[in-house]
Amino acid sequence: MKEDHLIPLAKEFLAYYAGVKRKSPRTVELYTVNLSQFFEYLALQYDGIPLKDIRSLHIQSWLVDGLKGRPESPDTIAPGTIRHKISTLRSFFKYAVRQQVIGQSPMVKVVSPKLRKRLPVFVEQKGMEQLEQNSVEGEEIFGDDFKGATAQLIIALLYQTGIRQAELLGIKLYDVDVSNSQIKVLGKGNKERIIPLSNELVHHIQAYDARKRQELENPELEYLLVNEKGSRVSKGYVYRLVKAALSQVTTISKRSPHVLRHTFATHLVNNGAQLNAVKDLLGHSSLASTQVYTHNTIESLKKAYRQAHPKA
């Protein structure tokens, strides 16, 4: 992790974010890189200007000129990356004000670029039905071995609950409440949420667990999902199984576990589910994050209108 050009206050800020704010190691690493690049630029271009003299002009200059020669040059850098760098500086200078090192943040006049909204990619309902039926034009999608059984349950859990891949990997056997047909998952920010399960999915889980105990030698029993060797499944293992399965039923370019989360939400909204209910099922902290799924509904309506209306 690059820290060569960090001033003492920046190191103090990063320690605060890691220890007190309990930010993830990845977030702290990105903040470290951004701040190191920023102060390196100030040292080279402005001879290490004092913190109290930094103005919005210096920050805008860094965003435009200070990234030249890097892989993410201003000509190709994504708006989201710029926004993250601005967010890092905004948090740092807010900390500096709170510590009374400076009187006012220079970020007041720095505006983040707008992000283009991208519609969530999802699998059509027909494709999901083919996965559930394990058949495309008479050909099996999943084998009848344990790996095939694991892939089928992974697909069923992701599509029928909308959980994230990380949440899927963390499911322990005792998280499944068979009597109440529900499952407990640990989401972002260590927030737990309860998601209902269909009776069919409950039986699927029970059958998988029984098969795991019967066919595998000394399988890991704490976690629900294991590979053919009986060890807890990994992120890469899940990704490969999902990608291979989705490749059989859809032509969309993205075929990741997260696509099944989008598919879960989109199908719910398209079939009349209330947004607040979808929000709670997904574990979103804000309804704004869930509203993106209404755009797919609108696009479907537009498509139907163009195909069927004589004046379209």
Residue pairs with C-beta under 8 A, 6 or more apart in sequence:
1 29
1 32
1 33
2 32
2 33
2 36
3 11
3 32
3 36
4 36
4 40
5 36
5 37
5 39
5 40
5 43
6 14
6 32
6 35
6 36
6 39
7 39
7 51
9 51
9 95
9 96
9 99
9 101
10 35
10 39
10 92
12 99
13 35
13 91
13 92
13 95
13 96
14 28
14 31
14 32
14 35
16 95
17 23
17 27
17 28
17 31
17 91
18 25
18 28
23 31
30 84
30 88
31 88
31 91
31 92
34 84
34 85
34 88
34 89
35 88
35 89
35 92
37 62
37 66
37 67
37 70
38 59
38 62
38 66
38 85
38 89
41 62
41 65
41 66
42 48
42 49
42 54
42 58
42 62
45 61
45 65
45 66
46 58
49 58
51 96
51 101
51 102
52 101
52 102
52 103
54 106
55 106
56 106
56 107
56 108
56 109
56 110
58 106
59 86
59 89
59 106
59 107
59 110
60 110
63 74
63 82
63 85
63 86
64 74
65 74
67 73
67 74
67 77
68 74
72 78
72 81
79 113
79 114
79 115
79 116
80 115
82 112
82 113
83 112
83 113
83 115
86 107
86 110
86 112
87 112
89 107
89 110
90 105
90 107
90 110
93 102
93 105
93 106
93 107
94 105
94 107
96 102
96 105
97 103
97 104
97 105
117 292
117 295
119 292
119 295
119 296
119 299
120 262
120 265
120 266
120 292
120 293
120 296
121 252
121 253
121 254
121 259
121 262
122 252
122 259
122 262
122 263
122 266
122 267
122 296
123 246
123 249
123 250
123 252
123 259
123 260
123 263
124 250
125 267
126 249
127 246
127 249
127 250
128 159
128 249
128 263
128 267
130 136
130 141
130 248
130 249
131 141
131 155
131 159
131 245
131 248
131 249
132 156
134 140
134 141
134 142
134 152
135 141
136 248
136 249
141 245
141 248
141 249
142 148
142 149
142 151
142 152
142 245
145 228
146 211
146 212
146 215
146 216
146 228
147 227
147 228
147 241
149 208
149 211
150 208
150 225
150 226
150 227
150 228
150 233
150 241
151 241
151 242
151 244
151 245
152 204
153 204
153 205
153 208
153 225
154 168
154 225
154 233
154 238
154 241
154 242
154 257
155 241
155 242
155 245
155 260
156 201
156 204
157 163
157 168
157 171
157 201
158 165
158 168
158 242
158 257
158 260
158 261
158 264
159 260
159 263
159 264
160 197
160 198
160 201
160 264
161 183
161 185
161 195
161 197
161 264
161 281
162 195
162 260
162 261
162 264
162 265
162 268
162 281
162 282
163 185
163 195
163 261
164 187
164 188
164 257
164 258
164 261
164 283
165 235
165 238
165 239
165 256
165 257
165 258
166 235
167 185
167 186
167 187
168 185
168 225
168 238
168 257
169 225
169 232
169 233
169 234
169 235
169 238
170 185
170 186
170 223
171 183
171 185
171 223
171 224
171 225
172 222
172 223
172 224
173 209
173 221
173 222
173 223
173 224
175 183
175 184
175 185
175 224
176 183
176 197
176 202
176 205
176 224
177 183
177 184
178 202
178 205
178 206
181 196
181 197
181 198
181 199
181 202
182 194
182 195
182 196
182 197
183 194
183 195
183 197
184 192
184 193
184 194
184 195
185 192
185 193
185 195
185 283
186 192
187 193
187 283
188 283
191 283
193 280
193 283
195 281
197 205
205 224
208 224
209 224
212 219
212 221
212 226
212 230
213 219
213 221
216 226
216 228
216 229
216 230
217 230
218 230
219 226
219 230
220 226
220 230
220 231
220 232
222 232
223 232
223 233
225 232
225 233
225 238
226 232
226 233
227 233
227 234
227 237
238 257
239 256
239 257
242 255
242 256
242 257
242 259
242 260
243 255
243 256
246 252
246 255
246 259
247 255
252 259
261 282
262 293
264 281
264 282
265 278
265 281
265 282
265 290
265 293
266 293
266 296
266 297
268 277
268 278
268 281
268 293
269 275
269 278
269 293
269 294
269 296
269 297
270 296
270 297
270 300
275 287
275 290
275 291
275 293
275 294
276 287
278 290
278 293
279 286
279 287
279 289
279 290
282 289
282 290
284 290
305 312
306 312
